[in-house]
């Protein structure tokens, strides 16, 4: 009886310390999620929680981990990162793209094409200040750059392995999209450097979806994409390509030196493309209630057996701001009132955009790490034309010959996209009909691409 009373008093004291200092306290959230509010019953386990990446400044990154649906001990570990910089891998990746659940009408429904059918999926909200990831000192949100993010992500992984040591020897793949074209290569490089001193990471490959790899090429390809899809006029296209070099647009904008003619061109581009066209998927309608956000209304194709939710961003924000959901996740809000899809408190060094990471990708290939670059072909933000150009150029620089000529690949009886492989280590693929967030708009085709990537197999030819 005395022991029980004493332990109760100690526990209460620990709880008060956790609340007052806003630091991680695993005593009250073991990490294992019993059941999320509104969640259908599942046979797999899922976990969430924090890994502290800086004890002195109380900086912690939030994760959501979903074990494979069947035989997780035999499946690889896959890290998923969203971009932004500053957008949530929990809200975007896990709850709208390739995670096991989608929010719908205050509950959760199963995602038939969840990537945990093939792997143990780890979603990380990074950098600090994104989603439920936090720092007690708000100065940690200022002047955050790629180098600091990579260091934090590496520290996260080391701490996460302490929580889940059974995954330390597991085959590891890193995947993600958009600005993760910066996050992933830099994290992978730090992992390889760490392995030179002590083998910690069993890295087997990286997959980059519609990634920012070289700003000049990626962004200058927008003009041709807009014009070829009928989104801008001939005259605007000519001005776009001649008078306004998009590779200088961001640096000029943030240095308040954007030329008057370039400013007029960009205004005209925005006017002609219309705010009622989602530039992340130019063929799909927009969510009218969120027309200024990245929400989408999807018109499912005939061969799809399930519909993609309408205005999913709104539902995600509502779901993850519920107190019962946050309690089930063991999540906390620090310095903000609401969970947001993309952080508004994070001050990221935007000019990091102009630092190419394609050379880092090349160094990983030289080290024997397979790389897949894939593109949703309806994305005008990071168009497939730029990514395809960069991959071909890199293959040439590395002396990699074409091992699979450019061809269609199939998902069932339909064309899933197009692909080309260089030296059986560098691959490029498109996902037909997919947006910037490919697993969101084309979940079945994206799952097929993911499965082939993990298995080290070429994408299927004609059925």
KADA-V595330 format. One record per helix or strand. SS is the DSSP state (a for helix, b for strand). FROM is the first residue (numbers start at 1). LEN is the number of residues. Records with the same first field share a line. If there is no record, write none. Layout:
BEGIN
SS->FROM-LEN  FROM-LEN
END
This chain:
BEGIN
a->2-20  72-3  89-10  115-3  138-4  146-18  165-3  180-18  215-14  234-9  246-9  260-14  288-3  312-9  323-7  350-5  358-9  384-15  438-4  443-13
b->32-1  46-9  59-8  77-5  87-1  101-4  107-4  120-6  134-2  144-1  172-6  203-7  286-1  296-1  342-1  348-1  370-7  402-10  414-9  426-6
END
